[in-house]
Amino acid sequence: MHCILKPESYEDWLNGDARPAEMRNLLVPYPSSEMKSHPVGNAVNQAKVDHPDLVTRVEATLGENLTLF
């Protein structure tokens, strides 16, 4: 399961001495009002591709039928 942490929780999450019970307190729903999204290229669907440009905004193409695979 994926988890989105607030920046102020990073240090606690990465602390090697933390107990699981303490970590559960960080696993709360991230507010959707604080999330942002934008269109990205189709390369994100290729597991073998891994580089920072994958999250670069692209121009959305309206009316194009996209496939996942």
mmCIF file as Biopython writes it, N, C-alpha, C and O atoms, coordinates in Angstrom:
data_model
#
loop_
_atom_site.group_PDB
_atom_site.id
_atom_site.type_symbol
_atom_site.label_atom_id
_atom_site.label_alt_id
_atom_site.label_comp_id
_atom_site.label_asym_id
_atom_site.label_entity_id
_atom_site.label_seq_id
_atom_site.pdbx_PDB_ins_code
_atom_site.Cartn_x
_atom_site.Cartn_y
_atom_site.Cartn_z
_atom_site.occupancy
_atom_site.B_iso_or_equiv
_atom_site.auth_seq_id
_atom_site.auth_asym_id
_atom_site.pdbx_PDB_model_num
ATOM 1   N N  . MET A ? 1  ? 0.838   -1.165 0.000   1.0 0.0 1  A 1 
ATOM 2   C CA . MET A ? 1  ? 0.000   0.000  0.000   1.0 0.0 1  A 1 
ATOM 3   C C  . MET A ? 1  ? 0.891   1.238  0.000   1.0 0.0 1  A 1 
ATOM 4   O O  . MET A ? 1  ? 1.907   1.294  0.693   1.0 0.0 1  A 1 
ATOM 5   N N  . HIS A ? 2  ? 0.492   2.212  -0.780  1.0 0.0 2  A 1 
ATOM 6   C CA . HIS A ? 2  ? 1.246   3.459  -0.850  1.0 0.0 2  A 1 
ATOM 7   C C  . HIS A ? 2  ? 0.856   4.379  0.302   1.0 0.0 2  A 1 
ATOM 8   O O  . HIS A ? 2  ? -0.229  4.272  0.874   1.0 0.0 2  A 1 
ATOM 9   N N  . CYS A ? 3  ? 1.760   5.271  0.618   1.0 0.0 3  A 1 
ATOM 10  C CA . CYS A ? 3  ? 1.527   6.201  1.713   1.0 0.0 3  A 1 
ATOM 11  C C  . CYS A ? 3  ? 2.082   7.567  1.308   1.0 0.0 3  A 1 
ATOM 12  O O  . CYS A ? 3  ? 3.193   7.651  0.785   1.0 0.0 3  A 1 
ATOM 13  N N  . ILE A ? 4  ? 1.334   8.617  1.542   1.0 0.0 4  A 1 
ATOM 14  C CA . ILE A ? 4  ? 1.809   9.979  1.314   1.0 0.0 4  A 1 
ATOM 15  C C  . ILE A ? 4  ? 1.998   10.617 2.678   1.0 0.0 4  A 1 
ATOM 16  O O  . ILE A ? 4  ? 1.059   10.717 3.467   1.0 0.0 4  A 1 
ATOM 17  N N  . LEU A ? 5  ? 3.215   11.043 2.943   1.0 0.0 5  A 1 
ATOM 18  C CA . LEU A ? 5  ? 3.517   11.677 4.223   1.0 0.0 5  A 1 
ATOM 19  C C  . LEU A ? 5  ? 3.686   13.175 4.041   1.0 0.0 5  A 1 
ATOM 20  O O  . LEU A ? 5  ? 4.141   13.640 2.996   1.0 0.0 5  A 1 
ATOM 21  N N  . LYS A ? 6  ? 3.323   13.908 5.049   1.0 0.0 6  A 1 
ATOM 22  C CA . LYS A ? 6  ? 3.596   15.344 5.046   1.0 0.0 6  A 1 
ATOM 23  C C  . LYS A ? 6  ? 5.087   15.538 5.339   1.0 0.0 6  A 1 
ATOM 24  O O  . LYS A ? 6  ? 5.684   14.741 6.063   1.0 0.0 6  A 1 
ATOM 25  N N  . PRO A ? 7  ? 5.684   16.582 4.786   1.0 0.0 7  A 1 
ATOM 26  C CA . PRO A ? 7  ? 7.126   16.798 4.979   1.0 0.0 7  A 1 
ATOM 27  C C  . PRO A ? 7  ? 7.559   16.796 6.444   1.0 0.0 7  A 1 
ATOM 28  O O  . PRO A ? 7  ? 8.664   16.350 6.753   1.0 0.0 7  A 1 
ATOM 29  N N  . GLU A ? 8  ? 6.725   17.277 7.335   1.0 0.0 8  A 1 
ATOM 30  C CA . GLU A ? 8  ? 7.111   17.303 8.749   1.0 0.0 8  A 1 
ATOM 31  C C  . GLU A ? 8  ? 7.172   15.903 9.361   1.0 0.0 8  A 1 
ATOM 32  O O  . GLU A ? 8  ? 7.662   15.741 10.478  1.0 0.0 8  A 1 
ATOM 33  N N  . SER A ? 9  ? 6.684   14.895 8.648   1.0 0.0 9  A 1 
ATOM 34  C CA . SER A ? 9  ? 6.720   13.512 9.139   1.0 0.0 9  A 1 
ATOM 35  C C  . SER A ? 9  ? 7.888   12.711 8.586   1.0 0.0 9  A 1 
ATOM 36  O O  . SER A ? 9  ? 8.128   11.594 9.044   1.0 0.0 9  A 1 
ATOM 37  N N  . TYR A ? 10 ? 8.620   13.244 7.619   1.0 0.0 10 A 1 
ATOM 38  C CA . TYR A ? 10 ? 9.708   12.499 6.968   1.0 0.0 10 A 1 
ATOM 39  C C  . TYR A ? 10 ? 10.722  11.962 7.978   1.0 0.0 10 A 1 
ATOM 40  O O  . TYR A ? 10 ? 11.070  10.782 7.949   1.0 0.0 10 A 1 
ATOM 41  N N  . GLU A ? 11 ? 11.186  12.822 8.857   1.0 0.0 11 A 1 
ATOM 42  C CA . GLU A ? 11 ? 12.225  12.422 9.812   1.0 0.0 11 A 1 
ATOM 43  C C  . GLU A ? 11 ? 11.739  11.291 10.709  1.0 0.0 11 A 1 
ATOM 44  O O  . GLU A ? 11 ? 12.475  10.336 10.959  1.0 0.0 11 A 1 
ATOM 45  N N  . ASP A ? 12 ? 10.514  11.392 11.191  1.0 0.0 12 A 1 
ATOM 46  C CA . ASP A ? 12 ? 9.957   10.330 12.037  1.0 0.0 12 A 1 
ATOM 47  C C  . ASP A ? 12 ? 9.857   9.023  11.260  1.0 0.0 12 A 1 
ATOM 48  O O  . ASP A ? 12 ? 10.176  7.962  11.795  1.0 0.0 12 A 1 
ATOM 49  N N  . TRP A ? 13 ? 9.418   9.085  10.006  1.0 0.0 13 A 1 
ATOM 50  C CA . TRP A ? 13 ? 9.240   7.891  9.185   1.0 0.0 13 A 1 
ATOM 51  C C  . TRP A ? 13 ? 10.579  7.202  8.915   1.0 0.0 13 A 1 
ATOM 52  O O  . TRP A ? 13 ? 10.651  5.973  8.890   1.0 0.0 13 A 1 
ATOM 53  N N  . LEU A ? 14 ? 11.626  7.979  8.715   1.0 0.0 14 A 1 
ATOM 54  C CA . LEU A ? 14 ? 12.944  7.430  8.376   1.0 0.0 14 A 1 
ATOM 55  C C  . LEU A ? 14 ? 13.771  7.067  9.595   1.0 0.0 14 A 1 
ATOM 56  O O  . LEU A ? 14 ? 14.878  6.547  9.456   1.0 0.0 14 A 1 
ATOM 57  N N  . ASN A ? 15 ? 13.262  7.328  10.771  1.0 0.0 15 A 1 
ATOM 58  C CA . ASN A ? 15 ? 13.974  7.022  12.007  1.0 0.0 15 A 1 
ATOM 59  C C  . ASN A ? 15 ? 14.045  5.506  12.185  1.0 0.0 15 A 1 
ATOM 60  O O  . ASN A ? 15 ? 13.015  4.848  12.333  1.0 0.0 15 A 1 
ATOM 61  N N  . GLY A ? 16 ? 15.242  4.960  12.172  1.0 0.0 16 A 1 
ATOM 62  C CA . GLY A ? 16 ? 15.431  3.519  12.304  1.0 0.0 16 A 1 
ATOM 63  C C  . GLY A ? 16 ? 15.073  2.969  13.672  1.0 0.0 16 A 1 
ATOM 64  O O  . GLY A ? 16 ? 14.899  1.759  13.819  1.0 0.0 16 A 1 
ATOM 65  N N  . ASP A ? 17 ? 14.961  3.819  14.667  1.0 0.0 17 A 1 
ATOM 66  C CA . ASP A ? 17 ? 14.645  3.366  16.025  1.0 0.0 17 A 1 
ATOM 67  C C  . ASP A ? 17 ? 13.154  3.420  16.357  1.0 0.0 17 A 1 
ATOM 68  O O  . ASP A ? 17 ? 12.747  3.028  17.451  1.0 0.0 17 A 1 
ATOM 69  N N  . ALA A ? 18 ? 12.347  3.898  15.426  1.0 0.0 18 A 1 
ATOM 70  C CA . ALA A ? 18 ? 10.917  4.061  15.695  1.0 0.0 18 A 1 
ATOM 71  C C  . ALA A ? 18 ? 10.227  2.706  15.809  1.0 0.0 18 A 1 
ATOM 72  O O  . ALA A ? 18 ? 10.600  1.741  15.141  1.0 0.0 18 A 1 
ATOM 73  N N  . ARG A ? 19 ? 9.223   2.656  16.664  1.0 0.0 19 A 1 
ATOM 74  C CA . ARG A ? 19 ? 8.430   1.436  16.855  1.0 0.0 19 A 1 
ATOM 75  C C  . ARG A ? 19 ? 7.246   1.457  15.890  1.0 0.0 19 A 1 
ATOM 76  O O  . ARG A ? 19 ? 6.747   2.526  15.540  1.0 0.0 19 A 1 
ATOM 77  N N  . PRO A ? 20 ? 6.795   0.273  15.459  1.0 0.0 20 A 1 
ATOM 78  C CA . PRO A ? 20 ? 5.654   0.215  14.531  1.0 0.0 20 A 1 
ATOM 79  C C  . PRO A ? 20 ? 4.427   0.975  15.032  1.0 0.0 20 A 1 
ATOM 80  O O  . PRO A ? 20 ? 3.726   1.608  14.242  1.0 0.0 20 A 1 
ATOM 81  N N  . ALA A ? 21 ? 4.166   0.918  16.324  1.0 0.0 21 A 1 
ATOM 82  C CA . ALA A ? 21 ? 3.001   1.633  16.866  1.0 0.0 21 A 1 
ATOM 83  C C  . ALA A ? 21 ? 3.117   3.136  16.618  1.0 0.0 21 A 1 
ATOM 84  O O  . ALA A ? 21 ? 2.115   3.802  16.359  1.0 0.0 21 A 1 
ATOM 85  N N  . GLU A ? 22 ? 4.327   3.666  16.696  1.0 0.0 22 A 1 
ATOM 86  C CA . GLU A ? 22 ? 4.548   5.098  16.442  1.0 0.0 22 A 1 
ATOM 87  C C  . GLU A ? 22 ? 4.333   5.417  14.964  1.0 0.0 22 A 1 
ATOM 88  O O  . GLU A ? 22 ? 3.826   6.485  14.621  1.0 0.0 22 A 1 
ATOM 89  N N  . MET A ? 23 ? 4.715   4.501  14.107  1.0 0.0 23 A 1 
ATOM 90  C CA . MET A ? 23 ? 4.575   4.714  12.667  1.0 0.0 23 A 1 
ATOM 91  C C  . MET A ? 23 ? 3.108   4.718  12.243  1.0 0.0 23 A 1 
ATOM 92  O O  . MET A ? 23 ? 2.736   5.435  11.314  1.0 0.0 23 A 1 
ATOM 93  N N  . ARG A ? 24 ? 2.281   3.933  12.908  1.0 0.0 24 A 1 
ATOM 94  C CA . ARG A ? 24 ? 0.852   3.886  12.562  1.0 0.0 24 A 1 
ATOM 95  C C  . ARG A ? 24 ? 0.203   5.252  12.696  1.0 0.0 24 A 1 
ATOM 96  O O  . ARG A ? 24 ? -0.742  5.565  11.972  1.0 0.0 24 A 1 
ATOM 97  N N  . ASN A ? 25 ? 0.697   6.060  13.611  1.0 0.0 25 A 1 
ATOM 98  C CA . ASN A ? 25 ? 0.137   7.405  13.791  1.0 0.0 25 A 1 
ATOM 99  C C  . ASN A ? 25 ? 0.375   8.290  12.570  1.0 0.0 25 A 1 
ATOM 100 O O  . ASN A ? 25 ? -0.334  9.275  12.366  1.0 0.0 25 A 1 
ATOM 101 N N  . LEU A ? 26 ? 1.364   7.940  11.766  1.0 0.0 26 A 1 
ATOM 102 C CA . LEU A ? 26 ? 1.658   8.725  10.570  1.0 0.0 26 A 1 
ATOM 103 C C  . LEU A ? 26 ? 0.808   8.282  9.378   1.0 0.0 26 A 1 
ATOM 104 O O  . LEU A ? 26 ? 0.707   9.003  8.386   1.0 0.0 26 A 1 
ATOM 105 N N  . LEU A ? 27 ? 0.206   7.112  9.471   1.0 0.0 27 A 1 
ATOM 106 C CA . LEU A ? 27 ? -0.569  6.554  8.365   1.0 0.0 27 A 1 
ATOM 107 C C  . LEU A ? 27 ? -2.008  7.035  8.412   1.0 0.0 27 A 1 
ATOM 108 O O  . LEU A ? 27 ? -2.923  6.297  8.777   1.0 0.0 27 A 1 
ATOM 109 N N  . VAL A ? 28 ? -2.179  8.269  8.039   1.0 0.0 28 A 1 
ATOM 110 C CA . VAL A ? 28 ? -3.506  8.888  8.005   1.0 0.0 28 A 1 
ATOM 111 C C  . VAL A ? 28 ? -3.775  9.358  6.573   1.0 0.0 28 A 1 
ATOM 112 O O  . VAL A ? 28 ? -2.828  9.629  5.835   1.0 0.0 28 A 1 
ATOM 113 N N  . PRO A ? 29 ? -5.023  9.459  6.173   1.0 0.0 29 A 1 
ATOM 114 C CA . PRO A ? 29 ? -5.317  9.918  4.811   1.0 0.0 29 A 1 
ATOM 115 C C  . PRO A ? 29 ? -4.730  11.306 4.559   1.0 0.0 29 A 1 
ATOM 116 O O  . PRO A ? 29 ? -4.862  12.212 5.382   1.0 0.0 29 A 1 
ATOM 117 N N  . TYR A ? 30 ? -4.088  11.448 3.418   1.0 0.0 30 A 1 
ATOM 118 C CA . TYR A ? 30 ? -3.542  12.746 3.023   1.0 0.0 30 A 1 
ATOM 119 C C  . TYR A ? 30 ? -4.685  13.573 2.440   1.0 0.0 30 A 1 
ATOM 120 O O  . TYR A ? 30 ? -5.442  13.068 1.611   1.0 0.0 30 A 1 
ATOM 121 N N  . PRO A ? 31 ? -4.825  14.812 2.846   1.0 0.0 31 A 1 
ATOM 122 C CA . PRO A ? 31 ? -5.947  15.635 2.372   1.0 0.0 31 A 1 
ATOM 123 C C  . PRO A ? 31 ? -5.911  15.827 0.850   1.0 0.0 31 A 1 
ATOM 124 O O  . PRO A ? 31 ? -4.916  16.301 0.302   1.0 0.0 31 A 1 
ATOM 125 N N  . SER A ? 32 ? -6.982  15.463 0.192   1.0 0.0 32 A 1 
ATOM 126 C CA . SER A ? 32 ? -7.033  15.610 -1.268  1.0 0.0 32 A 1 
ATOM 127 C C  . SER A ? 32 ? -6.917  17.077 -1.680  1.0 0.0 32 A 1 
ATOM 128 O O  . SER A ? 32 ? -6.460  17.373 -2.784  1.0 0.0 32 A 1 
ATOM 129 N N  . SER A ? 33 ? -7.321  17.985 -0.817  1.0 0.0 33 A 1 
ATOM 130 C CA . SER A ? 33 ? -7.228  19.411 -1.140  1.0 0.0 33 A 1 
ATOM 131 C C  . SER A ? 33 ? -5.772  19.873 -1.252  1.0 0.0 33 A 1 
ATOM 132 O O  . SER A ? 33 ? -5.504  20.929 -1.825  1.0 0.0 33 A 1 
ATOM 133 N N  . GLU A ? 34 ? -4.837  19.098 -0.716  1.0 0.0 34 A 1 
ATOM 134 C CA . GLU A ? 34 ? -3.422  19.449 -0.787  1.0 0.0 34 A 1 
ATOM 135 C C  . GLU A ? 34 ? -2.696  18.723 -1.920  1.0 0.0 34 A 1 
ATOM 136 O O  . GLU A ? 34 ? -1.506  18.952 -2.138  1.0 0.0 34 A 1 
ATOM 137 N N  . MET A ? 35 ? -3.401  17.852 -2.640  1.0 0.0 35 A 1 
ATOM 138 C CA . MET A ? 35 ? -2.797  17.116 -3.754  1.0 0.0 35 A 1 
ATOM 139 C C  . MET A ? 35 ? -2.932  17.916 -5.038  1.0 0.0 35 A 1 
ATOM 140 O O  . MET A ? 35 ? -3.883  18.675 -5.223  1.0 0.0 35 A 1 
ATOM 141 N N  . LYS A ? 36 ? -1.968  17.729 -5.912  1.0 0.0 36 A 1 
ATOM 142 C CA . LYS A ? 36 ? -1.992  18.367 -7.231  1.0 0.0 36 A 1 
ATOM 143 C C  . LYS A ? 36 ? -1.714  17.284 -8.268  1.0 0.0 36 A 1 
ATOM 144 O O  . LYS A ? 36 ? -1.034  16.298 -7.986  1.0 0.0 36 A 1 
ATOM 145 N N  . SER A ? 37 ? -2.239  17.479 -9.450  1.0 0.0 37 A 1 
ATOM 146 C CA . SER A ? 37 ? -1.962  16.545 -10.529 1.0 0.0 37 A 1 
ATOM 147 C C  . SER A ? 37 ? -1.780  17.305 -11.832 1.0 0.0 37 A 1 
ATOM 148 O O  . SER A ? 37 ? -2.215  18.448 -11.967 1.0 0.0 37 A 1 
ATOM 149 N N  . HIS A ? 38 ? -1.137  16.658 -12.780 1.0 0.0 38 A 1 
ATOM 150 C CA . HIS A ? 38 ? -0.985  17.209 -14.113 1.0 0.0 38 A 1 
ATOM 151 C C  . HIS A ? 38 ? -0.720  16.067 -15.086 1.0 0.0 38 A 1 
ATOM 152 O O  . HIS A ? 38 ? -0.246  15.008 -14.675 1.0 0.0 38 A 1 
ATOM 153 N N  . PRO A ? 39 ? -1.017  16.266 -16.369 1.0 0.0 39 A 1 
ATOM 154 C CA . PRO A ? 39 ? -0.791  15.206 -17.347 1.0 0.0 39 A 1 
ATOM 155 C C  . PRO A ? 39 ? 0.707   14.947 -17.528 1.0 0.0 39 A 1 
ATOM 156 O O  . PRO A ? 39 ? 1.522   15.869 -17.511 1.0 0.0 39 A 1 
ATOM 157 N N  . VAL A ? 40 ? 1.042   13.675 -17.701 1.0 0.0 40 A 1 
ATOM 158 C CA . VAL A ? 40 ? 2.427   13.270 -17.960 1.0 0.0 40 A 1 
ATOM 159 C C  . VAL A ? 40 ? 2.445   12.381 -19.197 1.0 0.0 40 A 1 
ATOM 160 O O  . VAL A ? 40 ? 1.393   11.946 -19.666 1.0 0.0 40 A 1 
ATOM 161 N N  . GLY A ? 41 ? 3.623   12.113 -19.721 1.0 0.0 41 A 1 
ATOM 162 C CA . GLY A ? 41 ? 3.763   11.305 -20.924 1.0 0.0 41 A 1 
ATOM 163 C C  . GLY A ? 41 ? 3.495   9.830  -20.685 1.0 0.0 41 A 1 
ATOM 164 O O  . GLY A ? 41 ? 3.454   9.370  -19.544 1.0 0.0 41 A 1 
ATOM 165 N N  . ASN A ? 42 ? 3.314   9.093  -21.775 1.0 0.0 42 A 1 
ATOM 166 C CA . ASN A ? 42 ? 3.022   7.665  -21.706 1.0 0.0 42 A 1 
ATOM 167 C C  . ASN A ? 42 ? 4.178   6.833  -21.187 1.0 0.0 42 A 1 
ATOM 168 O O  . ASN A ? 42 ? 3.975   5.675  -20.823 1.0 0.0 42 A 1 
ATOM 169 N N  . ALA A ? 43 ? 5.372   7.374  -21.141 1.0 0.0 43 A 1 
ATOM 170 C CA . ALA A ? 43 ? 6.532   6.610  -20.672 1.0 0.0 43 A 1 
ATOM 171 C C  . ALA A ? 43 ? 6.380   6.155  -19.220 1.0 0.0 43 A 1 
ATOM 172 O O  . ALA A ? 43 ? 7.058   5.217  -18.798 1.0 0.0 43 A 1 
ATOM 173 N N  . VAL A ? 44 ? 5.508   6.799  -18.454 1.0 0.0 44 A 1 
ATOM 174 C CA . VAL A ? 44 ? 5.310   6.384  -17.059 1.0 0.0 44 A 1 
ATOM 175 C C  . VAL A ? 44 ? 4.741   4.973  -16.970 1.0 0.0 44 A 1 
ATOM 176 O O  . VAL A ? 44 ? 4.817   4.345  -15.914 1.0 0.0 44 A 1 
ATOM 177 N N  . ASN A ? 45 ? 4.182   4.473  -18.045 1.0 0.0 45 A 1 
ATOM 178 C CA . ASN A ? 45 ? 3.598   3.133  -18.058 1.0 0.0 45 A 1 
ATOM 179 C C  . ASN A ? 45 ? 4.622   2.041  -18.342 1.0 0.0 45 A 1 
ATOM 180 O O  . ASN A ? 45 ? 4.273   0.861  -18.361 1.0 0.0 45 A 1 
ATOM 181 N N  . GLN A ? 46 ? 5.865   2.411  -18.560 1.0 0.0 46 A 1 
ATOM 182 C CA . GLN A ? 46 ? 6.903   1.439  -18.895 1.0 0.0 46 A 1 
ATOM 183 C C  . GLN A ? 46 ? 7.811   1.239  -17.687 1.0 0.0 46 A 1 
ATOM 184 O O  . GLN A ? 46 ? 8.539   2.149  -17.291 1.0 0.0 46 A 1 
ATOM 185 N N  . ALA A ? 47 ? 7.762   0.048  -17.109 1.0 0.0 47 A 1 
ATOM 186 C CA . ALA A ? 47 ? 8.534   -0.241 -15.896 1.0 0.0 47 A 1 
ATOM 187 C C  . ALA A ? 47 ? 10.034  -0.083 -16.098 1.0 0.0 47 A 1 
ATOM 188 O O  . ALA A ? 47 ? 10.746  0.248  -15.150 1.0 0.0 47 A 1 
ATOM 189 N N  . LYS A ? 48 ? 10.526  -0.311 -17.300 1.0 0.0 48 A 1 
ATOM 190 C CA . LYS A ? 48 ? 11.968  -0.220 -17.547 1.0 0.0 48 A 1 
ATOM 191 C C  . LYS A ? 48 ? 12.464  1.221  -17.642 1.0 0.0 48 A 1 
ATOM 192 O O  . LYS A ? 48 ? 13.672  1.461  -17.621 1.0 0.0 48 A 1 
ATOM 193 N N  . VAL A ? 49 ? 11.558  2.168  -17.744 1.0 0.0 49 A 1 
ATOM 194 C CA . VAL A ? 49 ? 11.925  3.585  -17.851 1.0 0.0 49 A 1 
ATOM 195 C C  . VAL A ? 49 ? 11.903  4.196  -16.455 1.0 0.0 49 A 1 
ATOM 196 O O  . VAL A ? 49 ? 10.914  4.086  -15.730 1.0 0.0 49 A 1 
ATOM 197 N N  . ASP A ? 50 ? 13.011  4.842  -16.090 1.0 0.0 50 A 1 
ATOM 198 C CA . ASP A ? 50 ? 13.090  5.458  -14.762 1.0 0.0 50 A 1 
ATOM 199 C C  . ASP A ? 50 ? 13.999  6.683  -14.830 1.0 0.0 50 A 1 
ATOM 200 O O  . ASP A ? 50 ? 15.222  6.557  -14.758 1.0 0.0 50 A 1 
ATOM 201 N N  . HIS A ? 51 ? 13.416  7.838  -14.965 1.0 0.0 51 A 1 
ATOM 202 C CA . HIS A ? 51 ? 14.188  9.080  -14.958 1.0 0.0 51 A 1 
ATOM 203 C C  . HIS A ? 51 ? 13.288  10.235 -14.525 1.0 0.0 51 A 1 
ATOM 204 O O  . HIS A ? 51 ? 12.064  10.126 -14.604 1.0 0.0 51 A 1 
ATOM 205 N N  . PRO A ? 52 ? 13.872  11.327 -14.074 1.0 0.0 52 A 1 
ATOM 206 C CA . PRO A ? 52 ? 13.091  12.448 -13.535 1.0 0.0 52 A 1 
ATOM 207 C C  . PRO A ? 52 ? 12.099  13.065 -14.517 1.0 0.0 52 A 1 
ATOM 208 O O  . PRO A ? 52 ? 11.102  13.652 -14.096 1.0 0.0 52 A 1 
ATOM 209 N N  . ASP A ? 53 ? 12.355  12.943 -15.806 1.0 0.0 53 A 1 
ATOM 210 C CA . ASP A ? 53 ? 11.456  13.556 -16.789 1.0 0.0 53 A 1 
ATOM 211 C C  . ASP A ? 53 ? 10.080  12.900 -16.824 1.0 0.0 53 A 1 
ATOM 212 O O  . ASP A ? 53 ? 9.159   13.431 -17.445 1.0 0.0 53 A 1 
ATOM 213 N N  . LEU A ? 54 ? 9.929   11.757 -16.168 1.0 0.0 54 A 1 
ATOM 214 C CA . LEU A ? 54 ? 8.634   11.078 -16.171 1.0 0.0 54 A 1 
ATOM 215 C C  . LEU A ? 54 ? 7.530   11.930 -15.548 1.0 0.0 54 A 1 
ATOM 216 O O  . LEU A ? 54 ? 6.359   11.757 -15.884 1.0 0.0 54 A 1 
ATOM 217 N N  . VAL A ? 55 ? 7.877   12.826 -14.666 1.0 0.0 55 A 1 
ATOM 218 C CA . VAL A ? 55 ? 6.864   13.652 -14.011 1.0 0.0 55 A 1 
ATOM 219 C C  . VAL A ? 55 ? 6.744   15.043 -14.622 1.0 0.0 55 A 1 
ATOM 220 O O  . VAL A ? 55 ? 6.048   15.904 -14.084 1.0 0.0 55 A 1 
ATOM 221 N N  . THR A ? 56 ? 7.418   15.261 -15.742 1.0 0.0 56 A 1 
ATOM 222 C CA . THR A ? 56 ? 7.335   16.547 -16.432 1.0 0.0 56 A 1 
ATOM 223 C C  . THR A ? 56 ? 5.953   16.712 -17.055 1.0 0.0 56 A 1 
ATOM 224 O O  . THR A ? 56 ? 5.429   15.794 -17.686 1.0 0.0 56 A 1 
ATOM 225 N N  . ARG A ? 57 ? 5.384   17.876 -16.871 1.0 0.0 57 A 1 
ATOM 226 C CA . ARG A ? 57 ? 4.050   18.172 -17.420 1.0 0.0 57 A 1 
ATOM 227 C C  . ARG A ? 57 ? 4.118   18.126 -18.951 1.0 0.0 57 A 1 
ATOM 228 O O  . ARG A ? 57 ? 5.058   18.633 -19.564 1.0 0.0 57 A 1 
ATOM 229 N N  . VAL A ? 58 ? 3.099   17.507 -19.548 1.0 0.0 58 A 1 
ATOM 230 C CA . VAL A ? 58 ? 2.951   17.510 -20.998 1.0 0.0 58 A 1 
ATOM 231 C C  . VAL A ? 58 ? 1.602   18.128 -21.331 1.0 0.0 58 A 1 
ATOM 232 O O  . VAL A ? 58 ? 0.729   18.241 -20.470 1.0 0.0 58 A 1 
ATOM 233 N N  . GLU A ? 59 ? 1.443   18.524 -22.574 1.0 0.0 59 A 1 
ATOM 234 C CA . GLU A ? 59 ? 0.174   19.073 -23.032 1.0 0.0 59 A 1 
ATOM 235 C C  . GLU A ? 59 ? -0.839  17.942 -23.139 1.0 0.0 59 A 1 
ATOM 236 O O  . GLU A ? 59 ? -0.577  16.936 -23.798 1.0 0.0 59 A 1 
ATOM 237 N N  . ALA A ? 60 ? -1.974  18.095 -22.508 1.0 0.0 60 A 1 
ATOM 238 C CA . ALA A ? 60 ? -3.014  17.068 -22.566 1.0 0.0 60 A 1 
ATOM 239 C C  . ALA A ? 60 ? -3.583  17.002 -23.976 1.0 0.0 60 A 1 
ATOM 240 O O  . ALA A ? 60 ? -3.820  18.031 -24.609 1.0 0.0 60 A 1 
ATOM 241 N N  . THR A ? 61 ? -3.796  15.801 -24.456 1.0 0.0 61 A 1 
ATOM 242 C CA . THR A ? 61 ? -4.364  15.595 -25.780 1.0 0.0 61 A 1 
ATOM 243 C C  . THR A ? 61 ? -5.823  15.181 -25.623 1.0 0.0 61 A 1 
ATOM 244 O O  . THR A ? 61 ? -6.116  14.062 -25.202 1.0 0.0 61 A 1 
ATOM 245 N N  . LEU A ? 62 ? -6.723  16.077 -25.959 1.0 0.0 62 A 1 
ATOM 246 C CA . LEU A ? 62 ? -8.136  15.790 -25.803 1.0 0.0 62 A 1 
ATOM 247 C C  . LEU A ? 62 ? -8.632  14.896 -26.929 1.0 0.0 62 A 1 
ATOM 248 O O  . LEU A ? 62 ? -8.233  15.048 -28.083 1.0 0.0 62 A 1 
ATOM 249 N N  . GLY A ? 63 ? -9.494  13.976 -26.583 1.0 0.0 63 A 1 
ATOM 250 C CA . GLY A ? 63 ? -10.098 13.106 -27.574 1.0 0.0 63 A 1 
ATOM 251 C C  . GLY A ? 63 ? -9.257  11.914 -27.962 1.0 0.0 63 A 1 
ATOM 252 O O  . GLY A ? 63 ? -9.700  11.095 -28.768 1.0 0.0 63 A 1 
ATOM 253 N N  . GLU A ? 64 ? -8.071  11.786 -27.423 1.0 0.0 64 A 1 
ATOM 254 C CA . GLU A ? 64 ? -7.210  10.658 -27.753 1.0 0.0 64 A 1 
ATOM 255 C C  . GLU A ? 64 ? -7.541  9.491  -26.817 1.0 0.0 64 A 1 
ATOM 256 O O  . GLU A ? 64 ? -7.611  9.660  -25.599 1.0 0.0 64 A 1 
ATOM 257 N N  . ASN A ? 65 ? -7.740  8.332  -27.391 1.0 0.0 65 A 1 
ATOM 258 C CA . ASN A ? 65 ? -7.999  7.136  -26.599 1.0 0.0 65 A 1 
ATOM 259 C C  . ASN A ? 65 ? -6.671  6.545  -26.178 1.0 0.0 65 A 1 
ATOM 260 O O  . ASN A ? 65 ? -5.888  6.086  -27.010 1.0 0.0 65 A 1 
ATOM 261 N N  . LEU A ? 66 ? -6.428  6.560  -24.894 1.0 0.0 66 A 1 
ATOM 262 C CA . LEU A ? 66 ? -5.177  6.040  -24.363 1.0 0.0 66 A 1 
ATOM 263 C C  . LEU A ? 66 ? -5.378  4.629  -23.835 1.0 0.0 66 A 1 
ATOM 264 O O  . LEU A ? 66 ? -6.461  4.281  -23.366 1.0 0.0 66 A 1 
ATOM 265 N N  . THR A ? 67 ? -4.341  3.830  -23.912 1.0 0.0 67 A 1 
ATOM 266 C CA . THR A ? 67 ? -4.398  2.503  -23.354 1.0 0.0 67 A 1 
ATOM 267 C C  . THR A ? 67 ? -3.336  2.385  -22.277 1.0 0.0 67 A 1 
ATOM 268 O O  . THR A ? 67 ? -2.315  3.072  -22.310 1.0 0.0 67 A 1 
ATOM 269 N N  . LEU A ? 68 ? -3.587  1.514  -21.337 1.0 0.0 68 A 1 
ATOM 270 C CA . LEU A ? 68 ? -2.638  1.332  -20.246 1.0 0.0 68 A 1 
ATOM 271 C C  . LEU A ? 68 ? -1.442  0.505  -20.709 1.0 0.0 68 A 1 
ATOM 272 O O  . LEU A ? 68 ? -0.326  0.717  -20.234 1.0 0.0 68 A 1 
ATOM 273 N N  . PHE A ? 69 ? -1.657  -0.420 -21.614 1.0 0.0 69 A 1 
ATOM 274 C CA . PHE A ? 69 ? -0.570  -1.302 -22.073 1.0 0.0 69 A 1 
ATOM 275 C C  . PHE A ? 69 ? -0.390  -1.219 -23.571 1.0 0.0 69 A 1 
ATOM 276 O O  . PHE A ? 69 ? 0.477   -1.892 -24.126 1.0 0.0 69 A 1 
#
